[in-house]
């Protein structure tokens, strides 16, 4: 029995003998998860119904990565299609800050297949030295190590 991909939903056998498929569709205003589920008599039927449900509500995840895609386009595609639905609103805000305010303006114009470790190291060094966007008078020009690590985690 193999693991399912993250965000693809879960399938389990209930105590009454039926199969249940469940997928995360987002979070409510309190930050609690919202799910949708399907029931079926067999596992294969349940998986088919779950795929149909995901396509109806827009959780179809297809790769659109091309060799000449810019890194900024790729990270936006990754966040919107693979990450955003599985994050709570506060975490979404943190991801969006790092991606749209730091990563894309700095290294978003580099072609994805040409991006290398040196580009990333220079980006992290620039952030550490003068990457702060607000409160420069009180806190200085550079960002904290935590912000640099967060950007590194997203770029990975």
N, C-alpha and C positions, 0 to 999 in steps of 0.2 A: 504494500500500500504506500503510495507516494504522497508527498506534501503538495498542497495546492499553493499557487502563487498568492502572494500577499495582495489583498483587495479583491480577490476573485470570488469571495464568499465561502460559506461552509456548507457541507452536506453531512447529515447525521441520521441515524436510524432512531426513531422514537420508540418509547416503550410500548406503544400500541401497534407496532409493526410497520407503520408508514415511514416514509423518508421525508425529511424536511431540509430544504435549502434556504439559506439566509444570506443576505448581502447588506453591507453597510451603505446607506444612501446619503449620509451626512450627519450633522449635529443640529440639535435645536438651540434656541436662544440661551438656554441654561448650560450648554456645553455637553449635554447628554447625547449618546448615540441614537440615531434613528435607523431602523432596519426594515426591510421588506422580506417576506418569506413565501415559499411555495411548498405544497405538499404533493406527494405522489406515492404510488404503490411500489415502484421499483426504483433502485438507485439511478439507473440510466435515464428513466423518465424524469426523475427529480433534477438531474444535472441538465437535461434539455430544457426543462421549464425554467431553471435558474438562469441559463444563458439567454433565454427569450426575455425574461424579466430584466436582466441587465441591459439588453439592447433596447428595450422599451423605455427604460428610465435614463438611458444615456451613459451607461458605464461600459461602453465598448472601448477597449484599450488596444489600439493597433499601433504598430510602430510606423512612423513616418520619417525616420532618420535617413538623410541622404548624405552623400560624401561631401557635398559642398555647402552643407548647412552651417550657419554661424553658431557659435557657442551660445550666444544670447537666445537665439531661436530655439535651440535644443533644450536649454535649461528651463525656458518658459513652457515648452511642450511637456517636458518631464514633470514639472510641478503641476500644471493644469490637468494632465491626464493620469498621472500615476500617484501623486502625493496628496493633492488638495483634499479629496474626499475622505481620506483616512485621518485627517488632522482636525483637532478641535479649533474653534475660532481664534483663541489666543495664540496657539502654535502657528496657525495660518498667518497671522499678523507678523510673527517673528520671521517666518520663512520669506514672506513677501518683502519685508524690510531688507533682509540680507540679499535676496535675489534682485529686486528691482531698484534698490538704492545703491548697492555696492557692486555686485558681481556684473550685471549687464552693462552699466555705464563704463566700467573699467576694462573688462575683457570680453564683452559681448560681441565685439566686431571681429574677433579672431575666428577663422574657419575651424570647425570642429576637429577635422583630421590633422590640422597643423598646430593645435594647442599642445604645448609640451610642459614639462615640469618647471622649466626655467620661467616661462610666462606666469605660471601660478606663483612661484616663489617671489618674483618681482611684484606681483599684485599684492601678496600678503605683506611684503616689506613696505610698499606704498601705503597700505591701509594702516599699518602699525605706526608709520611716521606721520602721515597727514590725511587719514581717512575719515575723520569725524565730520559729520554734516551739520550738527547742531551743537550749541553750548560750547563753542571753541574757547570763549573767554574764560569760562569757569573750569573746564576740564582739559584743555589743551587740544592740540591738533590731531593726535593719534587716537585710534580706537583701542579697546581693551583686547586682551588675549582671547577672551571668550567670544567676541564678535569675529575675530580672525578664525578661530577654530570652527565656528558655525559656518562661515563662508567656505572653509575648506571641506567641511562635511557635505555641504550642498554641491560643491564642485566635484567631489569624488563620484 
